[in-house]
Amino acid sequence: IKFSVMQPGTHVWPHTGPTNCRLRMHLGLVIPKPGCRIRCTNQTREWQEGKILIFDDSFEHEVWQEADSYRLIFIVDVWHPELSQYQRQTLSPI
């Protein structure tokens, strides 16, 4: 788990996560409007305060923060639901 703070004018270039064994959950804590968005593959979404976005970060994604003030989200990684219990026990921690 971690917090992510982004200042205005930030752009995280397209990238991928290291594994498809996890899903990444983003909980919007402080989301100024408009201008805080994420693209994963061909879908672009905006965060909302108190709402969760869940995505597989092994797919290409990027983030823009074009609002007037900082953006704060809480990030939690969870095992991909299609993994078996055995796979979860034998894989490295996420």
C-alpha positions as CSV (number, residue, x, y, z in Angstrom):
1,I,0.0,0.0,0.0
2,K,1.1,3.6,-0.5
3,F,-0.1,7.1,-1.0
4,S,0.5,9.0,-4.3
5,V,0.6,12.8,-4.4
6,M,0.8,14.5,-7.8
7,Q,1.4,18.2,-8.2
8,P,-0.2,20.3,-11.0
9,G,1.4,19.9,-14.4
10,T,2.5,16.3,-13.9
11,H,2.4,13.7,-16.6
12,V,3.5,10.1,-16.0
13,W,4.4,8.8,-19.4
14,P,3.0,5.5,-20.7
15,H,4.5,2.5,-18.8
16,T,3.6,-1.0,-17.6
17,G,3.8,-2.7,-14.2
18,P,6.1,-5.7,-13.7
19,T,3.5,-8.4,-13.4
20,N,0.0,-9.4,-14.3
21,C,-0.4,-11.3,-11.0
22,R,-1.9,-8.2,-9.2
23,L,-4.6,-5.6,-9.7
24,R,-4.0,-2.1,-8.6
25,M,-6.7,-0.2,-6.6
26,H,-6.7,3.6,-6.5
27,L,-8.9,5.3,-3.9
28,G,-9.4,9.0,-4.6
29,L,-8.8,11.0,-1.4
30,V,-8.2,14.6,-2.7
31,I,-9.2,15.0,-6.3
32,P,-9.3,18.6,-7.7
33,K,-11.5,19.1,-10.8
34,P,-11.0,19.0,-13.7
35,G,-7.9,17.5,-15.1
36,C,-6.9,14.4,-13.0
37,R,-7.1,11.4,-15.3
38,I,-5.6,8.0,-16.0
39,R,-5.5,6.0,-19.3
40,C,-5.2,2.3,-19.2
41,T,-5.1,0.7,-22.7
42,N,-7.8,2.6,-24.7
43,Q,-9.9,3.8,-21.7
44,T,-9.4,7.1,-19.9
45,R,-11.0,7.8,-16.6
46,E,-11.0,10.6,-14.0
47,W,-10.6,9.9,-10.3
48,Q,-13.4,10.8,-8.0
49,E,-13.1,11.4,-4.2
50,G,-14.2,8.4,-2.2
51,K,-14.4,6.2,-5.3
52,I,-12.1,3.3,-6.3
53,L,-10.6,2.6,-9.7
54,I,-9.2,-0.9,-10.2
55,F,-7.0,-1.8,-13.1
56,D,-4.4,-4.3,-14.2
57,D,-1.2,-2.2,-14.4
58,S,0.6,-4.8,-16.6
59,F,-1.3,-3.1,-19.4
60,E,0.1,0.2,-20.7
61,H,-1.2,3.2,-18.7
62,E,-0.4,6.9,-18.1
63,V,-1.5,9.7,-15.8
64,W,-2.2,13.4,-16.2
65,Q,-2.6,15.9,-13.4
66,E,-3.7,19.2,-15.0
67,A,-5.8,20.6,-12.1
68,D,-4.9,23.7,-10.0
69,S,-3.9,21.9,-6.8
70,Y,-2.4,18.5,-5.7
71,R,-4.0,15.1,-6.2
72,L,-3.9,12.5,-3.5
73,I,-4.8,8.8,-3.9
74,F,-4.3,5.7,-1.8
75,I,-3.0,2.7,-3.7
76,V,-3.5,-0.9,-2.7
77,D,-2.2,-3.9,-4.7
78,V,-4.2,-7.1,-4.5
79,W,-3.7,-10.5,-6.0
80,H,-5.4,-11.0,-9.4
81,P,-8.6,-12.9,-8.7
82,E,-7.8,-15.6,-11.3
83,L,-4.8,-16.8,-9.4
84,S,-5.2,-20.0,-7.4
85,Q,-4.4,-20.2,-3.7
86,Y,-1.3,-22.3,-4.6
87,Q,-0.1,-19.7,-7.1
88,R,-0.5,-17.0,-4.4
89,Q,1.5,-19.0,-1.9
90,T,4.4,-19.7,-4.3
91,L,4.7,-16.3,-6.0
92,S,6.8,-13.5,-4.6
93,P,4.9,-11.0,-2.5
94,I,3.3,-8.2,-4.5
